[in-house]
Amino acid sequence: MTKPQTMKTAEEAFNETTEGKDLSTGSLHLMTSDLVALRKAHEKPLNEVEIRAVSGMIAYVAYEQNVRADTVCEVTASHFGVETVTALPSRLYQAAIEYLVDLKMNKVIN
């Protein structure tokens, strides 16, 4: 199954568009400059609505599974390799929500 475009890294998008193609040096230079722009777009942090949604899911998981919300935050941030949940790039918003829906804290902390 292929990833949705919004969840692909800049490198994955670049590799997908260039796979099996014979590119000239000019074309390659143009595409690598687009790669830098793609990287920047994928680094955009969560917006306010996304932060509220992720925070709401964290609170729900904490309440339902009888654990502290800050513990759920730390586990989620660690899973995605970021310092805090609010530092998640916007492209990982959907993945974060899905992770929290499936998260079983008793399997993580025990």
Backbone as CSV, one residue per row, in Angstrom:
resi,resn,N_x,N_y,N_z,CA_x,CA_y,CA_z,C_x,C_y,C_z
1,MET,0.856,-1.179,0.000,0.000,0.000,0.000,0.898,1.237,0.000
2,THR,0.598,2.181,-0.840,1.397,3.398,-0.903,0.892,4.409,0.116
3,LYS,1.820,5.238,0.565,1.492,6.291,1.523,0.746,7.409,0.815
4,PRO,-0.136,8.095,1.545,-0.731,9.303,0.967,0.369,10.335,0.728
5,GLN,0.193,11.173,-0.258,1.204,12.169,-0.613,1.606,13.024,0.575
6,THR,0.661,13.336,1.446,0.954,14.214,2.578,1.836,13.553,3.628
7,MET,1.958,12.228,3.602,2.769,11.529,4.595,4.139,11.131,4.048
8,LYS,4.384,11.417,2.782,5.668,11.076,2.178,6.713,12.112,2.551
9,THR,7.937,11.641,2.726,9.026,12.581,2.943,9.370,13.209,1.601
10,ALA,10.103,14.293,1.642,10.510,14.949,0.403,11.322,13.990,-0.458
11,GLU,12.166,13.195,0.169,13.000,12.253,-0.568,12.154,11.183,-1.247
12,GLU,11.114,10.688,-0.553,10.237,9.675,-1.141,9.493,10.236,-2.351
13,ALA,9.001,11.463,-2.230,8.304,12.099,-3.347,9.243,12.283,-4.538
14,PHE,10.470,12.724,-4.253,11.469,12.919,-5.306,11.788,11.593,-6.001
15,ASN,12.050,10.561,-5.207,12.389,9.257,-5.773,11.247,8.696,-6.614
16,GLU,10.028,8.896,-6.160,8.863,8.404,-6.885,8.713,9.086,-8.246
17,THR,8.949,10.385,-8.288,8.780,11.113,-9.549,9.933,10.893,-10.516
18,THR,11.089,10.506,-10.026,12.245,10.332,-10.916,12.528,8.878,-11.249
19,GLU,11.847,7.950,-10.617,12.122,6.530,-10.814,11.946,6.121,-12.280
20,GLY,12.983,5.516,-12.814,12.941,5.012,-14.180,13.004,6.071,-15.262
21,LYS,13.330,7.297,-14.908,13.377,8.370,-15.899,14.826,8.758,-16.170
22,ASP,15.101,9.086,-17.410,16.423,9.558,-17.810,16.371,11.078,-17.798
23,LEU,17.006,11.663,-16.796,16.924,13.111,-16.626,18.200,13.789,-17.077
24,SER,18.048,14.944,-17.667,19.223,15.743,-18.013,19.719,16.435,-16.747
25,THR,20.913,16.991,-16.797,21.463,17.706,-15.652,20.568,18.882,-15.278
26,GLY,20.038,19.590,-16.271,19.151,20.728,-16.017,17.886,20.294,-15.305
27,SER,17.289,19.192,-15.757,16.070,18.688,-15.125,16.342,18.281,-13.688
28,LEU,17.467,17.631,-13.485,17.819,17.175,-12.152,18.045,18.353,-11.204
29,HIS,18.714,19.405,-11.700,18.938,20.599,-10.884,17.599,21.233,-10.503
30,LEU,16.699,21.319,-11.452,15.376,21.902,-11.201,14.623,21.071,-10.159
31,MET,14.675,19.757,-10.287,13.957,18.891,-9.359,14.575,18.912,-7.962
32,THR,15.890,19.009,-7.868,16.501,19.053,-6.538,16.191,20.372,-5.842
33,SER,16.015,21.434,-6.603,15.614,22.689,-5.963,14.186,22.568,-5.438
34,ASP,13.341,21.829,-6.153,11.988,21.559,-5.659,12.032,20.698,-4.404
35,LEU,13.023,19.825,-4.316,13.181,18.962,-3.153,13.387,19.794,-1.891
36,VAL,14.162,20.850,-1.986,14.388,21.740,-0.841,13.064,22.380,-0.425
37,ALA,12.282,22.816,-1.407,10.981,23.420,-1.102,10.043,22.396,-0.458
38,LEU,10.073,21.169,-0.960,9.246,20.110,-0.375,9.629,19.849,1.076
39,ARG,10.923,19.813,1.348,11.392,19.597,2.715,10.849,20.670,3.643
40,LYS,10.924,21.917,3.209,10.426,23.030,4.029,8.931,22.891,4.281
41,ALA,8.186,22.502,3.245,6.739,22.346,3.397,6.418,21.234,4.386
42,HIS,7.201,20.178,4.380,6.960,19.050,5.275,7.400,19.341,6.709
43,GLU,8.148,20.400,6.937,8.589,20.758,8.280,7.587,21.659,8.997
44,LYS,6.563,22.114,8.299,5.574,23.018,8.884,4.966,22.380,10.136
45,PRO,4.957,23.098,11.259,4.444,22.515,12.503,2.914,22.406,12.496
46,LEU,2.410,21.665,13.455,0.959,21.547,13.611,0.346,22.930,13.786
47,ASN,-0.833,23.131,13.212,-1.533,24.394,13.434,-2.389,24.275,14.700
48,GLU,-3.040,25.350,15.080,-3.811,25.385,16.334,-4.904,24.319,16.383
49,VAL,-5.617,24.133,15.295,-6.703,23.147,15.252,-6.135,21.741,15.419
50,GLU,-5.027,21.457,14.737,-4.400,20.145,14.845,-3.865,19.900,16.257
51,ILE,-3.280,20.921,16.861,-2.779,20.790,18.239,-3.930,20.482,19.193
52,ARG,-5.054,21.177,19.022,-6.218,20.921,19.881,-6.738,19.502,19.698
53,ALA,-6.771,19.032,18.460,-7.260,17.671,18.186,-6.336,16.617,18.794
54,VAL,-5.033,16.794,18.614,-4.073,15.844,19.188,-4.132,15.895,20.713
55,SER,-4.219,17.087,21.271,-4.321,17.238,22.728,-5.589,16.581,23.261
56,GLY,-6.669,16.719,22.515,-7.929,16.078,22.899,-7.821,14.564,22.886
57,MET,-7.164,14.026,21.867,-6.963,12.578,21.795,-6.064,12.100,22.927
58,ILE,-5.056,12.883,23.267,-4.159,12.525,24.379,-4.951,12.500,25.685
59,ALA,-5.783,13.505,25.905,-6.608,13.557,27.120,-7.569,12.373,27.172
60,TYR,-8.153,12.035,26.037,-9.086,10.908,25.969,-8.372,9.589,26.293
61,VAL,-7.211,9.361,25.676,-6.439,8.145,25.941,-6.059,8.073,27.420
62,ALA,-5.592,9.180,27.960,-5.194,9.224,29.371,-6.376,8.890,30.282
63,TYR,-7.523,9.486,30.011,-8.716,9.253,30.823,-9.185,7.805,30.710
64,GLU,-9.326,7.321,29.492,-9.844,5.975,29.248,-8.916,4.883,29.771
65,GLN,-7.617,5.136,29.759,-6.662,4.103,30.146,-6.058,4.363,31.524
66,ASN,-6.590,5.379,32.206,-6.198,5.700,33.575,-4.684,5.904,33.730
67,VAL,-4.141,6.754,32.842,-2.730,7.144,32.937,-2.658,8.665,32.865
68,ARG,-1.522,9.202,33.212,-1.360,10.655,33.164,-1.215,11.119,31.715
69,ALA,-1.788,12.274,31.417,-1.721,12.832,30.065,-0.287,13.131,29.653
70,ASP,0.543,13.584,30.597,1.927,13.881,30.230,2.690,12.611,29.849
71,THR,2.299,11.466,30.411,2.910,10.195,30.032,2.532,9.833,28.598
72,VAL,1.264,10.029,28.254,0.810,9.767,26.884,1.532,10.707,25.915
73,CYS,1.697,11.964,26.311,2.434,12.935,25.479,3.859,12.464,25.226
74,GLU,4.537,12.045,26.283,5.926,11.610,26.155,6.053,10.376,25.262
75,VAL,5.146,9.424,25.430,5.172,8.212,24.605,4.931,8.564,23.140
76,THR,3.979,9.442,22.891,3.658,9.845,21.514,4.820,10.606,20.892
77,ALA,5.372,11.552,21.604,6.507,12.318,21.091,7.686,11.402,20.796
78,SER,7.942,10.472,21.685,9.042,9.527,21.493,8.806,8.655,20.263
79,HIS,7.579,8.213,20.082,7.249,7.373,18.926,7.560,8.083,17.609
80,PHE,7.268,9.381,17.557,7.487,10.146,16.329,8.847,10.838,16.277
81,GLY,9.652,10.661,17.315,11.005,11.207,17.305,11.081,12.722,17.397
82,VAL,10.145,13.308,18.144,10.157,14.758,18.354,10.260,15.036,19.850
83,GLU,10.659,16.266,20.192,10.836,16.630,21.592,9.501,16.721,22.327
84,THR,8.519,17.350,21.693,7.175,17.462,22.264,6.156,17.201,21.166
85,VAL,4.941,16.892,21.580,3.880,16.631,20.606,3.610,17.864,19.750
86,THR,3.728,19.041,20.324,3.476,20.266,19.556,4.557,20.509,18.506
87,ALA,5.667,19.790,18.590,6.735,19.922,17.599,6.533,18.981,16.407
88,LEU,5.470,18.202,16.427,5.194,17.314,15.294,5.015,18.117,14.019
89,PRO,5.571,17.653,12.910,5.288,18.342,11.651,3.846,18.066,11.244
90,SER,3.249,19.017,10.594,1.850,18.924,10.193,1.577,17.692,9.325
91,ARG,2.559,17.270,8.543,2.351,16.111,7.670,2.109,14.828,8.460
92,LEU,2.484,14.815,9.760,2.285,13.625,10.592,1.017,13.697,11.448
93,TYR,0.203,14.715,11.231,-1.014,14.887,12.028,-1.901,13.643,11.970
94,GLN,-2.228,13.185,10.775,-3.110,12.027,10.620,-2.493,10.784,11.253
95,ALA,-1.201,10.602,11.068,-0.511,9.451,11.659,-0.557,9.522,13.189
96,ALA,-0.432,10.715,13.745,-0.478,10.883,15.200,-1.861,10.532,15.744
97,ILE,-2.892,10.982,15.066,-4.262,10.662,15.489,-4.475,9.148,15.437
98,GLU,-4.064,8.527,14.348,-4.218,7.075,14.207,-3.420,6.332,15.285
99,TYR,-2.223,6.809,15.575,-1.403,6.199,16.620,-2.123,6.267,17.962
100,LEU,-2.667,7.429,18.285,-3.357,7.597,19.562,-4.623,6.748,19.647
101,VAL,-5.329,6.591,18.542,-6.527,5.751,18.534,-6.168,4.309,18.882
102,ASP,-5.043,3.842,18.361,-4.626,2.454,18.570,-3.735,2.239,19.796
103,LEU,-3.327,3.298,20.464,-2.366,3.206,21.560,-2.937,2.446,22.754
104,LYS,-2.188,1.460,23.191,-2.520,0.709,24.404,-1.391,0.955,25.396
105,MET,-1.605,1.881,26.304,-0.557,2.300,27.232,-0.046,1.166,28.111
106,ASN,-0.922,0.213,28.463,-0.476,-0.883,29.317,0.570,-1.749,28.619
107,LYS,0.572,-1.776,27.303,1.587,-2.527,26.563,2.886,-1.735,26.423
108,VAL,2.779,-0.411,26.504,3.961,0.452,26.349,4.729,0.598,27.663
109,ILE,4.006,0.795,28.751,4.690,1.098,30.007,4.890,-0.128,30.915
110,ASN,4.374,-1.262,30.537,4.580,-2.481,31.350,5.511,-3.436,30.669
